[in-house]
């Protein structure tokens, strides 16, 4: 952005609203001032303001202007340091640059929260409300606290979504983002929902250990708390009663979700799931302790193979919709500069805990592991043959990056080493690893590595939110390889729980982050969506129907010709 702080301040906090007051067509803000059950806990001051149409229009217009400005400002992540320096407004009292401005909703004042200038302004001018431009949170000076109002919350969501849809161009070439359309039940669906039985909204239920099956329990708990898998199976996308497959892992998942989201609180024994796994996967059969990551990959393959929509090319089954991404490997010849790119599928990312020297890194973090994973690596003279130089005597540089980010990221830390020689056949790396509650994956993507600004800075297009992921499950391994035990943490909304087979105990985020992770799972904060495209399996099915109909018509025509020939012969 090239705007100066003064012009930015005028555009953001001036008397004229710079953003349309039209709400996003897919989200209708709740503007009713009628009394409801929520009114008991609502701020009475904002309720009284919203009762006056003219006062409400002013507050709503200013609120949307502030939120839209911040969303536009953070949408493009190219040159973030330069953007913060040039376009950040300043406090009207101390002239301090505001990275997170608070704006009065009743005048053009902007101030800092840490210095107390915005709250002082509200008291001196007898103004009631200010808004945090970053989060959309509204502070009431009468209540002396941040307040929640469903109208404000809906306005914030609709404003952010509208700006992002206008600015996002990279998902569909030469087209804007597909407008969001909420699901509105039809008349028939409303009747079905009216008579439908309610189910618990969370599955806090332990799983019985069936004989060294803790590896299975932790993976199943990660599936249960995976929001995409949960929504798929709880919405009856796969019905075990209608499925015709035998030894179907999708049916086992459907039954698992049904059991764990039932009102029963007693631990559940996944005997049927274990038996099906033994039948379809010989390497997982038996009562020996198994590796949780190996079972994770096996389970994904089994669900993929029995899921509706499963294909070998452009598969749109629930596993690929949830976990599938793409790696890109770029090999650059140091003599001629030729770049050879290879794209490979990914379901998870396995990260080394050791540095190049072979020793565990002193301060291992998820970010440092990812930096090592995507760091350029020199290839030997005989490891690469350039297609342009047609010789294998030149050195080359190889770099791995993430071309396509999946909705759910699964990380595995390589804690188990299996050696084929020496006395120590195998060992476990107990090096601690620090994982964050959220992570921005943009620096590790192909887009970021291939996009360079004027000043040599790397950047990436699109809103920051499209690259941000939040932690929702962590798997831990306690003990050694021959006598270890798996446990896991999982999140439901803002609550964390620890699962140790059949034992479920409330926990905290700090306990989860302090644990020694073996696997961790992150879900995208904002799921990106594309225009509706007919699934490939439906296209293939329609082509088969057309082909069969054409063959039937040809057979009918041949039969009629035989009848005509027989009649002519009789005459």
C-alpha positions as CSV (number, residue, x, y, z in Angstrom):
1,X,0.0,0.0,0.0
2,X,1.2,3.5,-0.8
3,X,-1.1,5.5,1.4
4,X,0.4,7.7,4.1
5,X,-0.7,7.4,7.7
6,X,-2.8,10.6,7.4
7,X,-4.7,9.4,4.3
8,X,-5.1,6.0,5.9
9,X,-6.6,7.7,9.0
10,X,-9.0,9.8,6.8
11,X,-10.1,6.8,4.8
12,X,-10.6,4.6,7.9
13,X,-12.0,7.1,10.5
14,X,-13.4,10.0,8.5
15,X,-16.9,11.1,8.6
16,X,-17.7,9.5,5.2
17,X,-18.3,5.8,5.2
18,X,-16.0,4.1,2.6
19,X,-17.8,0.7,2.7
20,X,-21.2,-0.2,1.3
21,X,-23.8,-0.8,4.0
22,X,-25.1,-3.7,2.1
23,X,-24.6,-7.0,4.0
24,X,-23.2,-10.1,2.3
25,X,-26.1,-11.8,0.4
26,X,-25.4,-15.1,2.0
27,X,-25.5,-13.9,5.6
28,X,-28.4,-11.9,6.9
29,X,-27.4,-10.0,10.0
30,X,-29.9,-10.3,12.9
31,X,-31.3,-6.8,13.1
32,X,-34.4,-7.5,15.1
33,X,-34.8,-5.6,18.3
34,X,-37.5,-7.9,19.7
35,X,-37.1,-9.4,23.1
36,X,-35.6,-12.8,23.2
37,X,-33.9,-15.2,25.7
38,X,-30.5,-13.8,24.8
39,X,-31.6,-10.2,25.7
40,X,-31.2,-11.1,29.4
41,X,-27.4,-11.3,28.9
42,X,-27.1,-8.6,26.2
43,X,-25.6,-5.2,26.8
44,X,-28.6,-2.9,27.6
45,X,-26.8,0.1,26.2
46,X,-26.2,-1.4,22.7
47,X,-29.8,-2.7,22.7
48,X,-31.2,0.8,23.4
49,X,-29.0,2.3,20.6
50,X,-30.2,-0.4,18.1
51,X,-33.8,0.5,19.0
52,X,-33.2,3.9,17.3
53,X,-33.0,3.4,13.5
54,X,-30.9,6.5,12.9
55,X,-28.4,5.8,15.7
56,X,-28.2,2.2,14.7
57,X,-27.4,3.1,11.1
58,X,-24.5,5.3,12.2
59,X,-23.0,2.6,14.5
60,X,-23.4,-0.2,11.9
61,X,-22.0,1.9,9.1
62,X,-18.9,2.9,11.0
63,X,-18.4,-0.6,12.3
64,X,-18.5,-2.1,8.8
65,X,-16.1,0.6,7.5
66,X,-13.5,-0.2,10.2
67,X,-13.7,-4.0,9.8
68,X,-13.6,-3.7,6.0
69,X,-10.5,-1.5,6.1
70,X,-8.6,-4.0,8.3
71,X,-9.7,-6.9,6.2
72,X,-8.4,-5.2,3.0
73,X,-5.2,-4.2,4.7
74,X,-4.4,-7.8,5.8
75,X,-5.7,-9.4,2.6
76,X,-2.5,-9.1,0.6
77,X,0.5,-10.6,2.5
78,X,3.1,-9.4,0.1
79,X,5.6,-7.1,1.9
80,X,4.0,-7.3,5.3
81,X,6.7,-5.2,7.0
82,X,6.4,-2.4,4.5
83,X,2.6,-2.5,4.7
84,X,2.7,-2.1,8.5
85,X,5.1,0.8,8.3
86,X,3.3,2.8,5.7
87,X,-0.4,2.3,6.2
88,X,-0.8,2.0,10.0
89,X,-2.8,4.9,11.5
90,X,-1.6,6.7,14.6
91,X,-3.1,7.4,18.0
92,X,-4.9,10.8,18.0
93,X,-3.5,11.4,21.5
94,X,0.1,10.2,21.7
95,X,0.8,9.8,17.9
96,X,2.0,6.2,18.4
97,X,1.7,3.9,15.4
98,X,-1.3,1.6,15.9
99,X,-0.8,-1.9,14.7
100,X,-4.1,-2.8,16.3
101,X,-6.2,0.4,16.3
102,X,-9.3,1.0,18.5
103,X,-11.8,3.2,16.8
104,X,-14.7,5.2,18.4
105,X,-18.0,4.3,16.7
106,X,-19.5,7.7,17.3
107,X,-16.7,10.0,16.0
108,X,-13.5,9.9,14.0
109,X,-11.2,9.3,17.0
110,X,-8.6,6.4,16.9
111,X,-6.5,5.6,19.9
112,X,-4.3,3.0,21.6
113,X,-5.6,0.5,24.1
114,X,-2.4,-0.1,26.0
115,X,-2.1,3.6,26.9
116,X,-5.7,3.9,27.9
117,X,-6.3,6.8,25.4
118,X,-9.3,5.2,23.7
119,X,-11.1,4.6,27.0
120,X,-10.2,8.1,28.2
121,X,-11.7,9.5,25.0
122,X,-15.0,7.6,25.6
123,X,-15.2,9.1,29.1
124,X,-14.4,12.6,28.2
125,X,-16.7,12.8,25.2
126,X,-19.5,10.7,26.8
127,X,-19.3,8.3,23.9
128,X,-20.3,4.7,24.6
129,X,-18.7,2.3,22.1
130,X,-15.4,1.6,20.4
131,X,-14.3,-1.3,18.2
132,X,-11.1,-3.3,17.9
133,X,-10.4,-3.1,14.1
134,X,-8.6,-6.5,14.1
135,X,-11.2,-8.7,15.9
136,X,-14.4,-6.6,15.6
137,X,-14.8,-6.7,19.4
138,X,-17.0,-3.9,20.7
139,X,-16.1,-2.2,24.1
140,X,-18.9,-0.5,26.1
141,X,-17.7,2.3,28.3
142,X,-20.9,2.1,30.4
143,X,-20.4,-1.6,31.1
144,X,-16.6,-1.1,31.3
145,X,-16.1,-4.4,29.4
146,X,-16.2,-5.9,25.9
147,X,-19.8,-6.9,25.0
148,X,-21.2,-9.5,22.7
149,X,-24.2,-8.9,20.5
150,X,-25.5,-11.2,17.8
151,X,-26.1,-8.3,15.4
152,X,-22.5,-7.1,15.7
153,X,-21.2,-10.7,15.3
154,X,-23.2,-11.3,12.2
155,X,-22.1,-7.9,10.7
156,X,-18.5,-8.7,11.4
157,X,-18.7,-12.1,9.6
158,X,-20.6,-10.8,6.6
159,X,-18.3,-7.8,6.2
160,X,-15.1,-9.9,6.3
161,X,-16.6,-12.5,4.0
162,X,-17.7,-9.9,1.5
163,X,-14.3,-8.2,1.3
164,X,-12.5,-11.6,1.0
165,X,-14.7,-12.7,-1.9
166,X,-14.1,-9.4,-3.7
167,X,-10.3,-9.7,-3.3
168,X,-9.6,-13.4,-3.7
169,X,-8.7,-14.2,-7.3
170,X,-6.2,-17.0,-7.0
171,X,-8.6,-20.0,-6.5
172,X,-10.2,-19.9,-9.9
173,X,-8.2,-18.4,-12.7
174,X,-9.5,-15.0,-13.9
175,X,-12.6,-15.3,-11.6
176,X,-13.4,-14.1,-8.2
177,X,-14.2,-16.4,-5.3
178,X,-17.5,-18.3,-5.4
179,X,-20.0,-16.4,-3.3
180,X,-20.9,-18.1,-0.1
181,X,-24.5,-19.5,0.1
182,X,-25.7,-20.8,3.4
183,X,-27.7,-23.9,3.5
184,X,-31.4,-23.1,3.9
185,X,-33.6,-26.2,4.5
186,X,-36.5,-26.8,2.0
187,X,-40.0,-27.6,3.1
188,X,-39.4,-31.3,3.1
189,X,-36.1,-31.0,4.9
190,X,-37.8,-28.8,7.6
191,X,-40.4,-31.5,8.2
192,X,-37.6,-34.2,8.5
193,X,-35.6,-32.0,10.9
194,X,-38.7,-31.3,13.0
195,X,-39.1,-35.0,13.7
196,X,-35.4,-35.9,13.9
197,X,-33.9,-36.9,17.2
198,X,-31.2,-34.7,18.6
199,X,-27.7,-36.1,19.3
200,X,-25.0,-34.8,21.6
201,X,-22.8,-32.1,20.0
202,X,-19.5,-33.6,21.4
203,X,-18.1,-37.1,21.6
204,X,-16.3,-37.3,24.9
205,X,-16.2,-41.0,25.3
206,X,-13.3,-43.3,26.1
207,X,-12.3,-46.4,24.0
208,X,-11.5,-49.7,25.7
209,X,-8.1,-51.2,25.2
210,X,-8.6,-54.6,23.5
211,X,-5.1,-55.8,24.0
212,X,-2.3,-53.4,23.1
213,X,-4.7,-51.4,20.9
214,X,-3.8,-47.9,22.3
215,X,-2.4,-47.1,18.9
216,X,-5.8,-47.7,17.4
217,X,-7.7,-45.7,20.1
218,X,-5.6,-42.5,19.7
219,X,-6.1,-42.5,15.9
220,X,-9.8,-43.1,16.2
221,X,-10.0,-40.2,18.8
222,X,-8.3,-37.9,16.3
223,X,-10.8,-38.9,13.7
224,X,-13.7,-38.3,16.1
225,X,-12.5,-34.8,16.8
226,X,-11.7,-34.0,13.2
227,X,-14.4,-31.5,12.2
228,X,-14.5,-32.5,8.5
229,X,-14.8,-36.2,9.2
230,X,-17.3,-35.5,12.0
231,X,-19.5,-33.4,9.7
232,X,-19.3,-36.0,7.0
233,X,-20.3,-39.1,9.0
234,X,-22.8,-37.3,11.3
235,X,-24.6,-35.9,8.2
236,X,-25.3,-39.5,7.0
237,X,-23.1,-39.3,4.0
238,X,-22.3,-42.9,4.5
239,X,-25.1,-45.1,5.9
240,X,-23.9,-48.5,7.1
241,X,-27.4,-49.9,6.8
242,X,-27.5,-49.1,3.0
243,X,-24.0,-50.1,2.2
244,X,-23.5,-53.2,0.1
245,X,-19.7,-53.6,0.7
246,X,-18.4,-56.3,2.9
247,X,-15.6,-55.5,5.5
248,X,-16.3,-51.8,4.8
249,X,-14.2,-49.4,6.9
250,X,-16.5,-46.5,6.0
251,X,-19.3,-48.5,7.7
252,X,-17.1,-48.9,10.8
253,X,-16.5,-45.2,10.8
254,X,-20.2,-44.6,10.6
255,X,-20.9,-46.9,13.5
256,X,-18.1,-45.4,15.5
257,X,-19.5,-41.9,15.2
258,X,-22.9,-43.1,16.0
259,X,-21.7,-44.8,19.2
260,X,-19.4,-42.0,20.4
261,X,-22.0,-39.3,19.8
262,X,-24.7,-41.2,21.6
263,X,-26.0,-40.2,25.1
264,X,-24.1,-43.2,26.6
265,X,-21.0,-42.2,28.6
266,X,-19.5,-45.6,29.3
267,X,-16.4,-46.5,27.4
268,X,-16.9,-48.1,24.0
269,X,-15.0,-51.1,22.7
270,X,-14.2,-50.8,18.9
271,X,-14.1,-54.6,18.4
272,X,-15.8,-54.5,15.0
273,X,-13.4,-51.8,13.7
274,X,-10.4,-53.9,14.9
275,X,-11.8,-57.1,13.3
276,X,-12.3,-55.3,10.0
277,X,-8.8,-53.9,10.1
278,X,-7.4,-57.3,10.6
279,X,-9.4,-58.7,7.7
280,X,-8.3,-56.1,5.2
281,X,-4.8,-55.4,6.4
282,X,-2.6,-58.4,7.3
283,X,0.2,-56.3,8.6
284,X,-2.0,-54.8,11.3
285,X,-3.5,-58.1,12.5
286,X,-2.5,-59.7,15.7
287,X,-2.1,-58.5,19.3
288,X,1.4,-57.0,18.9
289,X,1.9,-53.3,19.5
290,X,1.6,-51.3,16.3
291,X,2.8,-47.9,15.3
292,X,0.1,-45.2,15.4
293,X,1.3,-43.5,12.3
294,X,1.3,-46.7,10.3
295,X,-2.3,-47.4,11.4
296,X,-3.2,-43.9,10.5
297,X,-2.0,-44.3,6.9
298,X,-3.7,-47.8,6.7
299,X,-7.0,-46.4,8.0
300,X,-6.9,-43.6,5.5
301,X,-6.4,-46.1,2.6
302,X,-9.1,-48.3,3.9
303,X,-11.6,-45.5,4.2
304,X,-10.6,-44.2,0.8
305,X,-11.1,-47.6,-0.8
306,X,-14.7,-48.0,0.6
307,X,-15.9,-44.4,0.3
308,X,-18.4,-43.2,-2.1
309,X,-16.7,-41.2,-4.9
310,X,-13.4,-43.0,-4.6
311,X,-11.5,-42.9,-7.8
312,X,-7.8,-43.3,-8.9
313,X,-7.7,-39.9,-10.6
314,X,-9.0,-36.7,-9.1
315,X,-10.6,-38.5,-6.2
316,X,-13.1,-36.6,-4.2
317,X,-13.7,-39.0,-1.4
318,X,-13.8,-37.6,2.2
319,X,-10.2,-38.7,2.8
320,X,-8.8,-36.7,-0.1
321,X,-11.2,-33.8,0.6
322,X,-9.8,-33.7,4.1
323,X,-6.1,-34.7,4.1
324,X,-4.9,-34.6,0.5
325,X,-2.5,-31.9,-0.7
326,X,0.5,-31.8,-3.0
327,X,4.3,-31.5,-2.7
328,X,6.4,-29.8,-5.3
329,X,10.1,-30.7,-5.7
330,X,12.2,-28.2,-7.7
331,X,15.6,-29.3,-8.9
332,X,17.7,-26.4,-10.3
333,X,20.9,-27.1,-12.4
334,X,23.6,-24.8,-11.1
335,X,25.2,-24.6,-14.5
336,X,22.4,-23.6,-16.9
337,X,19.6,-22.7,-14.3
338,X,17.1,-25.3,-15.7
339,X,14.4,-26.1,-13.2
340,X,12.8,-29.5,-13.2
341,X,9.6,-29.7,-11.1
342,X,7.9,-32.8,-9.9
343,X,4.5,-32.8,-8.2
344,X,3.6,-35.6,-5.7
345,X,0.5,-36.3,-3.6
346,X,0.6,-36.0,0.2
347,X,-1.6,-37.1,3.0
348,X,0.7,-36.1,5.9
349,X,4.1,-34.6,6.5
350,X,6.8,-36.6,8.3
351,X,9.4,-34.3,10.0
352,X,12.9,-35.1,11.2
353,X,13.9,-34.3,14.8
354,X,17.6,-34.6,14.0
355,X,19.7,-31.9,12.3
356,X,22.0,-32.6,9.4
357,X,24.8,-33.5,11.8
358,X,22.7,-36.4,13.0
359,X,22.2,-35.1,16.5
360,X,18.7,-34.0,17.9
361,X,18.3,-30.3,17.4
362,X,18.8,-28.2,20.6
363,X,15.6,-26.3,20.2
364,X,13.1,-28.2,18.1
365,X,9.9,-26.5,17.1
366,X,7.4,-27.3,14.5
367,X,8.5,-24.2,12.5
368,X,12.2,-25.2,12.7
369,X,11.3,-28.7,11.5
370,X,9.4,-27.3,8.6
371,X,12.2,-24.9,7.7
372,X,14.6,-27.8,7.6
373,X,12.1,-29.8,5.5
374,X,11.8,-27.0,2.9
375,X,15.5,-25.9,3.0
376,X,17.4,-26.2,-0.3
377,X,19.6,-29.3,-0.5
378,X,22.6,-29.7,-2.7
379,X,22.7,-32.9,-4.9
380,X,25.9,-34.6,-5.8
381,X,27.3,-34.7,-9.3
382,X,25.9,-38.1,-10.0
383,X,22.5,-37.7,-8.3
384,X,20.9,-35.5,-11.0
385,X,21.1,-35.4,-14.8
386,X,20.0,-32.1,-16.4
387,X,17.7,-32.5,-19.3
388,X,19.3,-29.4,-21.0
389,X,22.9,-30.1,-20.3
390,X,22.4,-33.8,-20.8
391,X,25.2,-34.5,-18.4
392,X,25.3,-35.8,-14.9
393,X,28.6,-34.1,-13.9
394,X,27.1,-30.8,-12.6
395,X,25.8,-30.1,-9.2
396,X,22.2,-29.2,-8.6
397,X,20.0,-27.8,-5.8
398,X,16.8,-29.5,-4.7
399,X,14.0,-27.8,-2.8
400,X,10.8,-29.2,-1.5
401,X,7.7,-27.1,-0.9
402,X,4.0,-27.5,-0.4
403,X,2.1,-26.8,-3.6
404,X,-1.4,-27.4,-2.3
405,X,-2.4,-27.1,1.3
406,X,-5.1,-29.6,2.5
407,X,-7.9,-28.6,4.9
408,X,-6.4,-30.7,7.6
409,X,-2.6,-31.0,8.2
410,X,-1.2,-34.1,9.8
411,X,2.4,-33.9,11.1
412,X,4.4,-36.9,12.3
413,X,7.7,-36.5,14.1
414,X,10.2,-39.3,13.4
415,X,10.8,-40.5,16.9
416,X,11.5,-44.2,16.0
417,X,14.7,-45.2,14.3
418,X,15.1,-48.7,12.9
419,X,18.6,-49.8,12.2
420,X,19.6,-52.9,10.2
421,X,23.1,-53.1,11.6
422,X,24.8,-52.8,15.0
423,X,23.7,-53.8,18.5
424,X,21.1,-51.1,18.8
425,X,18.6,-52.3,16.3
426,X,16.1,-49.6,17.1
427,X,15.7,-46.6,19.4
428,X,13.4,-43.8,20.3
429,X,14.3,-40.1,20.1
430,X,12.9,-38.4,23.2
431,X,13.9,-34.9,22.1
432,X,11.3,-32.4,23.1
433,X,9.3,-30.6,20.4
434,X,7.4,-27.4,20.9
435,X,4.2,-27.0,18.8
436,X,2.1,-23.9,18.5
437,X,-1.6,-23.6,19.0
438,X,-1.8,-22.1,15.5
439,X,0.5,-21.9,12.6
440,X,0.8,-19.9,9.3
441,X,1.8,-22.3,6.6
442,X,2.4,-19.6,3.9
443,X,6.2,-19.5,4.2
444,X,6.5,-23.2,3.3
445,X,4.3,-23.1,0.2
446,X,5.4,-23.0,-3.4
447,X,3.6,-19.7,-3.9
448,X,5.7,-18.0,-1.2
449,X,9.0,-19.4,-2.5
450,X,8.3,-18.4,-6.1
451,X,6.9,-14.9,-5.3
452,X,9.5,-12.2,-4.9
453,X,8.9,-8.5,-4.3
454,X,10.8,-5.5,-5.6
455,X,13.0,-5.5,-2.5
456,X,13.8,-9.2,-2.6
457,X,11.1,-10.0,-0.1
458,X,9.1,-13.2,-0.4
459,X,5.4,-13.0,-0.2
460,X,2.2,-14.8,-1.0
461,X,-1.1,-13.7,-2.5
462,X,-4.5,-13.9,-0.8
463,X,-5.7,-13.3,2.8
464,X,-3.5,-14.4,5.7
465,X,-6.5,-16.4,7.0
466,X,-6.3,-18.8,4.1
467,X,-2.9,-20.1,5.4
468,X,-3.6,-20.3,9.1
469,X,-4.3,-23.6,10.9
470,X,-5.5,-24.3,14.4
471,X,-4.4,-27.3,16.6
472,X,-7.2,-29.7,17.4
473,X,-5.5,-33.0,18.4
474,X,-2.1,-34.3,19.6
475,X,-0.9,-37.9,20.0
476,X,1.8,-38.8,22.5
477,X,4.0,-41.9,23.0
478,X,5.2,-42.6,26.5
479,X,7.9,-45.1,27.3
480,X,10.2,-46.9,25.0
481,X,9.6,-48.7,21.7
482,X,9.1,-52.2,23.2
483,X,6.9,-51.2,26.2
484,X,5.4,-47.8,25.2
485,X,1.9,-46.5,25.5
486,X,-0.1,-44.0,23.3
487,X,-2.3,-41.2,24.7
488,X,-3.8,-38.2,23.1
489,X,-5.2,-34.7,23.6
490,X,-8.2,-33.4,21.7
491,X,-10.1,-30.2,21.5
492,X,-13.8,-29.5,21.4
493,X,-14.4,-25.7,20.8
494,X,-12.2,-24.1,23.5
495,X,-12.1,-27.1,25.8
496,X,-9.2,-29.6,25.9
497,X,-9.4,-33.3,27.1
498,X,-6.9,-36.0,27.6
499,X,-7.7,-39.5,26.4
500,X,-6.0,-42.5,27.9
501,X,-7.9,-45.4,26.4
502,X,-11.1,-45.6,28.4
503,X,-10.1,-42.7,30.7
504,X,-11.2,-39.2,29.7
505,X,-10.1,-36.3,31.9
506,X,-10.5,-32.5,31.4
507,X,-7.2,-30.9,30.5
508,X,-5.8,-27.5,29.4
509,X,-4.1,-26.1,26.4
510,X,-0.9,-25.6,28.3
511,X,-0.7,-29.3,29.2
512,X,-1.3,-30.3,25.6
513,X,1.4,-28.0,24.3
514,X,3.9,-29.2,27.0
515,X,3.4,-32.8,26.1
516,X,6.0,-34.6,23.9
517,X,4.1,-34.9,20.6
518,X,4.5,-37.8,18.2
519,X,1.7,-36.6,15.9
520,X,-0.3,-33.4,15.7
521,X,-3.3,-32.3,13.7
522,X,-4.2,-28.9,12.5
523,X,-7.4,-27.7,10.7
524,X,-7.6,-24.7,8.4
525,X,-9.1,-21.7,10.2
526,X,-11.1,-20.7,7.0
527,X,-11.9,-23.4,4.5
528,X,-11.6,-22.2,0.9
529,X,-14.3,-23.2,-1.5
530,X,-14.6,-23.4,-5.2
531,X,-17.4,-23.2,-7.8
532,X,-19.5,-26.4,-7.9
533,X,-17.9,-28.9,-10.3
534,X,-19.7,-32.1,-11.0
535,X,-17.7,-35.0,-9.4
536,X,-15.7,-37.2,-11.9
537,X,-17.5,-40.3,-10.8
538,X,-20.9,-38.7,-11.7
539,X,-19.5,-37.7,-15.1
540,X,-18.3,-41.2,-15.7
541,X,-21.6,-42.7,-14.6
542,X,-23.6,-40.4,-16.9
543,X,-21.3,-41.3,-19.8
544,X,-21.8,-45.0,-19.1
545,X,-25.6,-44.5,-19.1
546,X,-25.5,-42.7,-22.4
547,X,-23.3,-45.4,-23.9
548,X,-25.7,-48.2,-22.6
549,X,-28.7,-46.3,-24.0
550,X,-27.0,-46.0,-27.4
551,X,-26.2,-49.8,-27.3
552,X,-29.8,-50.6,-26.5
553,X,-31.0,-48.5,-29.4
554,X,-28.6,-50.2,-31.7
555,X,-29.8,-53.6,-30.5
556,X,-33.5,-52.6,-30.9
557,X,-32.8,-51.3,-34.4
558,X,-31.1,-54.6,-35.4
559,X,-34.0,-56.6,-34.0
560,X,-36.5,-54.5,-35.9
561,X,-34.5,-55.0,-39.1
562,X,-34.5,-58.7,-38.6
563,X,-38.3,-58.6,-38.1
564,X,-38.7,-56.5,-41.3
565,X,-36.5,-58.9,-43.3
566,X,-38.5,-61.9,-42.0
567,X,-41.8,-60.2,-43.1
568,X,-40.4,-59.4,-46.5
569,X,-39.2,-62.9,-47.0
570,X,-42.7,-64.3,-46.1
571,X,-44.3,-62.0,-48.6
